[in-house]
Amino acid sequence: MRQVEPLRIGFATYDFPVLSEPFVSTLAIDMAMRDHEISVMTLNPERRGVSQTMHEEVERTGIADLAIHAAPRTPWGKAMAKTRMGRFALRARMARHAGPFDIVHCHFATLGLPMLSLRKKRFLNTRALIVHFRGYDITTFVDENGKDIYRDLFDKADLFIANCEYFKQRAVALGCDPDKIEVIGSPLDAERFVPPNERRPYRQRPLEVVAIGRLVAKKGFATAIEAAAIAGRRGLDLRLTILGDGPLRQELQAQICDLGLEAIITLKGRATQQQIVEALHRSDIALAPSVRDNSGNEDAPVNTLKEAMATGLPVVATRHGGIPELVRHGENGLLVEEYDAAGLAGAIIDLAERTQDWAAMGGAGRARVLDMYERGKVCDRTLAAYHRALSS
């Protein structure tokens, strides 16, 4: 798109950088590379703690230095963060220090609420406030706080972004003006996530299956483990590798042990982007068995699923949230119902018997993610949304 005057852009997030949220750092890097001035405001006053494991691009670019944290890591800061008024004061102090802005982009709608409050009270100086719906904020958070929780935000924010059509329609059903919300997916680094020069032929060896994501309920890894057991009982020799970490790690490991699957299923823990690329290149099939968890939390088109498809892998995923907007059944992968371990096992076996289709499926998958999520295109669309908000 035609280059215009640089913008002063403030990203609002909980913490930065976060290994499982590369969409924030990727967009920050791309905006900065186009000469826009970026600040990243982290509103979690207790500071969840940024992992020492970072993606290579974050380390190389020094983008983490853009973070401005609400709470200083001092006894005074920790004491202030314990009360509601103290948290507001810390955030107000941060917003005043960071601004003024042309755009403040709240990367989660739950952050739109405190940022709107700061704007109303004139602590946050921005020409436009943009709010992003990603998953928890339009599902579980609404269930817990009521359907009117975003009423004022829908009225006062300048523009909304949903990272899939499914979440856009949920926002519209809650009262968002359909003319004030756009669908822009999370960016994919298509130059890093590429097909291998040559994949190992699948002959006389176990089928290599990979699943990647945080070890939380909505990722459906418990179903994947059960599916691996079923596929094994049906005679398929497979190995399942799960990359990621999270609160369910011990529970999932116990499930693996209870089923006697320690020899075929491995929980590898957290991984950098390069480690993920290497795992995808070693694999034959990728899984994304997301489910609606007990709290109502749902997924958009899963970022790690996009990465797998970008490397040319055929995929098996669930008819869940925004995933069907990405995976076209029979064309670039297979879709099964949520929580259906037998169906998931059957789809894995089906793909294992259709090796002649893998290349075509993988090629169609890469073409689709490049069209929808390539980082340069996402940056273009996001900048267009910023200028639309400013012009309105």
N, C-alpha and C positions, 0 to 999 in steps of 0.2 A: 504494500500500500504506500501511497505518497507520504513522505516524511513531513511532519508538521513540527511546530514548536515543541520542545521537550516538556513533558508534564512532571509535576511534583506529585509522586504517588506514594501513599501510605498503605501498606498491607497490615491488616489486623488479624492476628492469629493467636493461638494459645501459647505456643512456644516455638522456637526457631533456632536452628534447623531440626527437623524431626525426621528420622530415617523412614518412617512409614508414610510421610507426607511430602514426597518429592515434587508434587504438583506446585507447592508454594515456592520452593527454592528454584525450580526450573523456570517458572514464570518470572520470578524476580531477576534471575540471570538474564533472561531474554529481553526483559524491559530495560535493564541496565545497559545491555549491549546495543540497544537502540537509542542510547543517550538520554533516557528518562531517569530522573532522580528518584531513587527508591529508598524508603525507610520501612523497616518491619517492626511493628509494635506488638509486643507479646503481652497479652492481658491476663495471663494466669499469674496472680501475685505470689502464689506459692511455688512457682517454677517447677513444673513436673520434672525437670532435669533433662537436659539434652544428652542423648547418648554419645559416648565417645566414638562410636562407630558412625561415620558419615559417608555419604556418597562421594566418590572421587571428585566430581565436578564442584561440589560444595567446598572441598578443601582447596582445589586448584584455583578457584575464582575468589576465595576469601569472602563469599557472599554472607557468611555468618556474621561478619563484622557490621552488617547493616542493622542488626537487631538492637532495639531499644526496649529494655525490660521495665515492666511496671514497678516491680519491687526490687530495690537494691538488696544484695545478699549480705545483709547486716542484721544484727539483733533488732535494730529499730525497724527495718523493713519487714522482718518476719512478724514483729508485734503488730504493726499496722495492718498487715494482711489478714489478721485473725478476725477483724470486724468488718461489717458491711460498709460503714462509713470510712473506715481505714482503706479498704480496697478501692472505694470510689476516689478518695483523695490521691492514692498512688496512681491510679489511672489518669486522673485529671492532670496531675503533675507531668506524667509521661506525654500526654497528648499536647499539652502546652509547649513542652520542650521540643517535640517532634515536628509540629506544624509550622506554618500553614501548608495546606495541600490543595492541589487541584482535584485529586481523587483520593478517597479512602475506600479501599476494597476490603470488606470483611469476608474472609475466606470461609467462615462458617456463620450461618444465620444466627446462631446463638450469641455471637459477638456483635451482631447488628444492634441488639437491644442496649447493651451498655454504651456502644459508640453513639447511638442516637441520643441517649441521655446526656452524654458529654457534649454533643453538638448543640442540643437544646439549651444547655447551661453555658454555652459559649467557651467551654474549655477546648473543644475540638473545632478547629477552623479549617473547613474544607468546602470547596465549591460544590462537590457532588459526593454522595454516599451511596456505594454499591454493595449489595448484600448477596452472598453466594449460598445456595442450598446444595448440600453434598450427601446427606444420608441421615445420620442421627438427628440432625437439626429439623428435618421435615417428617420424621417418623416418631421415634421414641420420645423426643423432647416435646412434641405436640401432644402425644398421648398422656404424658405426665403433667403437662401444664395447661391443657385445654386448647380448644380449637381457635380461641380468640387471642392466643398469646402474641401473635404477630400483627394484630389489627393496626396498632399505631405505626408499626414499622412499615406495613404495606402502604400506609397513607403518606408517611414522611420521607422514606428513603427515595432516592432518585431513580434507581434501576435495580433490577434483580437478575441474577444469573442462576440457572439450574444446570447441573452437570449431566442431565439426561432429560429426555422428554417426560419420562415417568414422574420425576420429581417436579418438573414444571407443572404438570397437571394436578399434582397434589397441592402445590402452592396456590394454583388458581382456585381449586375447590375450597381452600381455606380463606379466600378473599383477595388474593393478589390480582391486580389488574392484568389481564393477559397481554396488554400492550406495553406493560412495564417489565416484562421478564423475557429473557433470551436463553436459549440452550447453547452452552459452550462446554465441551468436554474437557477433562483434565489433559494436560499435554503429555506427549510421548516423545522420548528421545530416539527417533528412528535411525539415527546414525550410530547409536550404541547398540540398540536392540535390532540386530540384523541376523539373517540366516547364517549358519556355519558354511564354510567353504564346501564341506561334504559331511553328510550325516552317516553315522555308522549303520550299515545294513542290519535290518532286524531278521537275523537268521540264527537259529540254534543258540539263543541267549534269552535271558529274561526281558520282558517288555519293561522299558524304563518310563515310569509315570512320575510327573512332578506336580506339586501344588504349592503355591506361595501366598503368604499373607500373615497378618497378625493372628495369633492363636486366641481368637475370641469366637463366641458362639455363632455369630452370623456368617462366618466364613465356611461353616459346614464341614469342618475337617473330621468331626466324629463320624459323619455319614461316609466320608471318603475312606476312613479306616475300616468301617464295617463293609463297604463295597469291595475293598481289597480282599477282605477275608472271603466274601462270597465268590469273587472272581477266582480266587485260589482254589476254593472247593469245587468250582466248575472246571478246573483243569488248566487255568491260565497261569503260567509262570511269570510273575511280575515283581517289580521292585518299586515301591512308592517312597519318594523323598518329599518331605514337607519342610520348606524353608520359612522361617519366621519365628517370632517369639511372642509371648503374651501370657495373660493370667491363666490360661487353660493348659499350659504345657504339662504340668504334673498329671492332670486329669487325662489328657490324651495319651501320655506315656503309660499310664496305668491301664487304659483301654487296650493299647497295643500289647502289653504284657498279659492281660487277662485273656486275650484272644490267641496268645502264643505266636504273635507276628513279629517278634523282635528281629528275625532274620530277613524279613522282607520290607519292613517299614522303618524309616529313619526320620527322626525329628532333628534337623540340622541347626536350628536356632537362627538368630538374626543373620542377615547377609547384606553385603554391599551390592551395588548394581552390577559390578564386574562379576562377583560370585554368582549372582542370579543369571547373568548372561551365560556363564560357563555351565551352570546347571541346565539351562534350557537347551544348550547345544548338545548336551549329553543325553537328552530325553527324547522319547518318541511321541508322547501324548501329554498334554497339560490339562489339569482339572481346575474348575472353579465352581465348587459345589455350594454356593452361597444359599443361605436360608433366612427366612424372617425369624428372628430369635424371640424369646419369650417377652422381651421388652418392646417388641415391635420394630426393632432396628432393621434396616434394609440397606442393600448395596445399590449403587449406580453401576454402570459398566466397569467392572473391576480393573484397577490399574495394572495389576500383575497379569491379568488375563490379556490385556492389550499387549503387554510386553511379550508374552508367550506367542501370541498371534503374529507379532512383528518379526519374530525369529523363524516364522514359517511352520510352527507346530499346529497340527490338528488339535482341537480342544473338545472337551466334554464339560458342559456347564449346566446350570439349572435355569428353569423358567422363573426367574426371580428378579424383582426390581427392574433396573435398566439393562440387564444382561441381554435380553432378546433384541435390544436395539443394536447390539454389536454382533452377536452370534446368530447366524442364519442357519437353521437346522438343515443338515444335509449338504450345505454349500461350503461353509468354512469350519464346521464342527457339528456336534450333536447336542441336543437339549433334552433334559429329563426333568421330572418334577422334583420339587424340594423334598428333602428328607427321604427320598426313595433310594435306599442303598441298593436294592436289587436292580432297579432301573439303571442306576449309575454303573453297577458292575456289568450289566448287559451291554451298555453303550461302550464301555472300555473293551469288552470282548469283541463287540461288533467292529470297532475300529482296528483292533489287533488283527482281525481277519481280512481287513480291506487295505492292506499296505499299498496296493496300487492306486488308492485314492488320496494318500497322504500328501503328495506333492501338490495336487490341484487344490485340496482343502487349505493347505498351508499358504499357497500363493494367493488364494482368494482372501484368506484372513489378513495377510500382510497388506494387501491392497486396500482392504476396508479400514484398517486402523490408520494407515497413512492418510487416507482421504478425510477421516473424521478427527484424528487426534494428533497429527504431526505437529511438533511444538511450534514451528514457524507459523503455521496456519492458525493455531490456537492463540498465539500472540497477536496476530493480525485481527482476529475476531474480537479478542478482548479489548484491544485498543479502539476498534470501531465502536464497541459498547461504551467505552469511556467517553469518547467524543459525542456519542449520541446523548449520554447523560448530561454532559456539559452544555450541549446545544439546546437541550430542553429546559 
